[in-house]
Amino acid sequence: MRETQVQIDAARVALSEPEAPNGVMGTLAAASLAACAAVLLAGVMVLGPGVALEDGPPSASQTF
């Protein structure tokens, strides 16, 4: 009787679904990707389409 119960318990363990591992790194990666996308989208909305950024020196009217 005891041997049968041991076999039943072993079969239950073998047939049970394994627990999913904690996806902490996957969640963190998805959150960081979403944050980067939000920042880029916010920059596009603030600057607007067709805005060109120039790296030249400031003109005389901008120095005052």
Order of alpha helices (4+ residues) and beta strands (2+ residues): alpha-alpha
